[in-house]
Amino acid sequence: MSIKYLYLFVCGLILAGIIHISIILLIPNYGSRDAWNIISANSEMWVFNNLSSNKEVSDALVDTDPYIKMGACAFDLDEAGLRLTGGKSVNFWSVSVFDQGGSIIYSLNNDTSTDNQLNLIVLNPIQMVSLRESPYQAVEHAVVLEADIGKGFVVLRQFQRDDSDRDAVNDFLANAICMKIAK
Amino acid sequence: MRIIIQIIFVLAIGVMVGATSAWYSIQRSHGIGAINIGAWTAWPYSGGNQADPYTLARATSDSTIPLGAAEGLAFEATRDNDGQLLKLECNYLLEGNTPKAKLWTLTPYRQDGNSVRPADTSSLIPHHTNSTRLLRYTDGTFQIAIGPLPTPGNWLATHGEGAFRLVLRLYDTPITSNAGLVVPVMPKINNIGCTQ
């Protein structure tokens, strides 16, 4: 009898292992508190949104750096390629490209860019082929990135030293634009 | 009837142990891929697509936007150099230097993930600090007093009670790209007395 229950207990532990692994692997796909859900629930696709001035977003996000102001836009490469442009800023800024699961595909900072100018193009491999065949002017000075993903989002961070450069930081985020290219 | 009881027994163990251990491993341990320097811990792969499943599950279940490798790296400390939990009612001295970075910021957070803020939001008392507003010694090292009592020199004010976390974010730092070649130095966190 006791051996039988030991056997059942071991079966339970094996099942526990399977459930444990399934939960860990499924959270990125089905979680509702991740960055993708917060960003896509509070802004339209292809529209650049200042997250730091959006109260719902800043309340939902935790562990945010008080010196960093953030903006983001959601995109879908199955629809079109993404072009993120903006002004110049001498303050530190950085961009990360995320897939829908919240993994970072690529990141860059203002030293990677040309002349501190924000100009990033994200294309899937098919759009990349058509870009190579007919390069257009938009690509000049742009950081071009190939990502084999569908939906995703880009997050732009900018360092705000103190209140004196608040206007400059807000302008930089307000001038950032997400647009569709290579449809 | 007995077979049904046996199935329920197996299912109960499986669901309870499986779910609890999954929850615990996300909440508590995220040791896979972590680097520890003194009291500080960082997860350099937390955002990348090489992130392990535990780190990814944690990042997507706690409403944070991780930093990319070209952006920076966040170091976190929940304990001082003696291994005691950091408490808001205690005074600490952060001493030493940070790894190379274009800039860094230092912010204390409460348990709920919100930064420690003064009760009066118009207050100009510094509740977080960064590398551009720091007094340093001639050799580049620095000291930051952290605690409720005003202190000359660099002072980071805290207030309230309970445990807190210090997060030191290094922006544009080479340690995300050549980890292993250099041993980064992080400042020490020493307790210099509690008010209670």
Chai-1 contact restraints between the chains, C-beta under 6 A:
chainA,res_idxA,chainB,res_idxB,connection_type,confidence,min_distance_angstrom,max_distance_angstrom,comment,restraint_id
A,L8,B,Q6,contact,1.0,0.0,6.0,A-B,restraint_1
A,L8,B,F9,contact,1.0,0.0,6.0,A-B,restraint_2
A,L8,B,V10,contact,1.0,0.0,6.0,A-B,restraint_3
A,C11,B,V10,contact,1.0,0.0,6.0,A-B,restraint_4
A,G12,B,V10,contact,1.0,0.0,6.0,A-B,restraint_5
A,G12,B,I13,contact,1.0,0.0,6.0,A-B,restraint_6
A,G12,B,G14,contact,1.0,0.0,6.0,A-B,restraint_7
A,L15,B,G14,contact,1.0,0.0,6.0,A-B,restraint_8
A,A16,B,G14,contact,1.0,0.0,6.0,A-B,restraint_9
A,A16,B,V17,contact,1.0,0.0,6.0,A-B,restraint_10
A,A16,B,G18,contact,1.0,0.0,6.0,A-B,restraint_11
A,I19,B,G14,contact,1.0,0.0,6.0,A-B,restraint_12
A,I19,B,G18,contact,1.0,0.0,6.0,A-B,restraint_13
A,H20,B,G18,contact,1.0,0.0,6.0,A-B,restraint_14
A,H20,B,S21,contact,1.0,0.0,6.0,A-B,restraint_15
A,H20,B,A22,contact,1.0,0.0,6.0,A-B,restraint_16
A,I23,B,A22,contact,1.0,0.0,6.0,A-B,restraint_17
A,I24,B,A22,contact,1.0,0.0,6.0,A-B,restraint_18
A,I24,B,P53,contact,1.0,0.0,6.0,A-B,restraint_19
A,I24,B,A57,contact,1.0,0.0,6.0,A-B,restraint_20
A,L25,B,P53,contact,1.0,0.0,6.0,A-B,restraint_21
A,I27,B,A57,contact,1.0,0.0,6.0,A-B,restraint_22
A,I27,B,T60,contact,1.0,0.0,6.0,A-B,restraint_23
A,I27,B,S61,contact,1.0,0.0,6.0,A-B,restraint_24
A,P28,B,L56,contact,1.0,0.0,6.0,A-B,restraint_25
A,P28,B,T60,contact,1.0,0.0,6.0,A-B,restraint_26
A,G31,B,T60,contact,1.0,0.0,6.0,A-B,restraint_27
A,G31,B,S61,contact,1.0,0.0,6.0,A-B,restraint_28
A,R33,B,S61,contact,1.0,0.0,6.0,A-B,restraint_29
A,R33,B,S63,contact,1.0,0.0,6.0,A-B,restraint_30
A,D34,B,T60,contact,1.0,0.0,6.0,A-B,restraint_31
A,A35,B,I65,contact,1.0,0.0,6.0,A-B,restraint_32
A,A60,B,S63,contact,1.0,0.0,6.0,A-B,restraint_33
A,L61,B,S63,contact,1.0,0.0,6.0,A-B,restraint_34
A,V62,B,S63,contact,1.0,0.0,6.0,A-B,restraint_35
A,V62,B,G113,contact,1.0,0.0,6.0,A-B,restraint_36
A,D63,B,T64,contact,1.0,0.0,6.0,A-B,restraint_37
A,D63,B,G113,contact,1.0,0.0,6.0,A-B,restraint_38
A,D65,B,T105,contact,1.0,0.0,6.0,A-B,restraint_39
A,D65,B,R169,contact,1.0,0.0,6.0,A-B,restraint_40
A,P66,B,S115,contact,1.0,0.0,6.0,A-B,restraint_41
A,P66,B,H128,contact,1.0,0.0,6.0,A-B,restraint_42
A,Y67,B,T105,contact,1.0,0.0,6.0,A-B,restraint_43
A,Y67,B,N130,contact,1.0,0.0,6.0,A-B,restraint_44
A,F92,B,K102,contact,1.0,0.0,6.0,A-B,restraint_45
A,F92,B,L103,contact,1.0,0.0,6.0,A-B,restraint_46
A,F92,B,Y171,contact,1.0,0.0,6.0,A-B,restraint_47
A,S94,B,E71,contact,1.0,0.0,6.0,A-B,restraint_48
A,S96,B,G68,contact,1.0,0.0,6.0,A-B,restraint_49
A,G102,B,A59,contact,1.0,0.0,6.0,A-B,restraint_50
A,G102,B,T60,contact,1.0,0.0,6.0,A-B,restraint_51
A,S103,B,N49,contact,1.0,0.0,6.0,A-B,restraint_52
A,I104,B,G47,contact,1.0,0.0,6.0,A-B,restraint_53
A,I104,B,G48,contact,1.0,0.0,6.0,A-B,restraint_54
A,I104,B,G68,contact,1.0,0.0,6.0,A-B,restraint_55
A,S107,B,G68,contact,1.0,0.0,6.0,A-B,restraint_56
A,S107,B,A69,contact,1.0,0.0,6.0,A-B,restraint_57
A,S107,B,A70,contact,1.0,0.0,6.0,A-B,restraint_58
A,S107,B,E71,contact,1.0,0.0,6.0,A-B,restraint_59
A,L108,B,A70,contact,1.0,0.0,6.0,A-B,restraint_60
A,N109,B,A70,contact,1.0,0.0,6.0,A-B,restraint_61
A,N109,B,D172,contact,1.0,0.0,6.0,A-B,restraint_62
A,V155,B,I65,contact,1.0,0.0,6.0,A-B,restraint_63
A,R161,B,T132,contact,1.0,0.0,6.0,A-B,restraint_64
